[in-house]
Amino acid sequence: MAYADVILPTSVPLRRASLLMAMERFVRNAFRLRGRASRSEYWWWILVNVVVLGIAQIGVPVLVTGETPEPTIALGPFGSLFYAHFEIFHWAEGAVPSNPVASFALLFAGLWMLATVIPGVTVAVRRLHDSNVSGWWALLAFVPAGGIVVLLLAMRRPRADGARFD
């Protein structure tokens, strides 16, 4: 039986997940705190989030108007909207675009951030579970340097004892 033929429960982390598999599980488990998420599931989500926001907040407005009203894209343990502390991109601040395409791109970025807040938190909690740490450690993101600690915990290797969270 091939690995692709095995169907894993959604509470079990999917090791070496491809981008599509990781995003499918991100969406399917959007509101699930119980279970675990592999490193690949978590970091694919972070990469997709940064790329989508980079295109919507910087790429489209710069290509269409030559200016960007949103100068930074930030990264945090839950994505971009909720306690994001690390600047990924920084651009000289410009005026609010009057072009409808650029305005739509910024509206899309705002809606994307709102739509992915809860799934971003849940995937971070499941990632902490996979490294055998309680999801309550995600609350460290509310203190100034806690976001760094949560991201470091998300980098930890999986632990077999994390199965207690399944």
C-alpha positions, 0 to 999 in steps of 0.5 A: 500500500502506497503512502498516498493510499493511507488516509490519516485522521485529521488529528494526526499530523501529516509529515512532509505535506506538500503545499496543496495538502497542507492548505487543504488540512489548514482549511479542513481543520480551521476551527479545530484546536484538538489534534496536531499539525506538522511543521510542514503544515504550519510553515506552508500556511505561514508562507502562503499568508506572506505571499498572498499579503505581499501580492495584495498589499504591495505587489498590486498597488505598486504595479497599478499606481506606483505607490503603496498605502500599506508600508509593511507586512508583518508576521506573527505566530498566528499569521499577519493580523493577530499579534504580528511582530516581525516586519517582512516587507517595508515600503516607503509610505504613499497615498491611498490609491484612487485606482479601483484595482489597487483599492480592491487588492487592499480590501482583499488583503483586509478580508484575508486577514480577518478570514484567517485569524481563527484558522491561524490561531488553531494551526499554531495551537495544533503545531504546539501540540505536535511538539508536545507543548500545551496549546495554552503556550500560544497565549505568550504571543500577547506579551511583547517578546512572546511571539518570538517564543511561540515561533521558536516552539513552532520550530521544534521537532515533533515529539511522540508524546504529543499524541496525547493531544489527538 
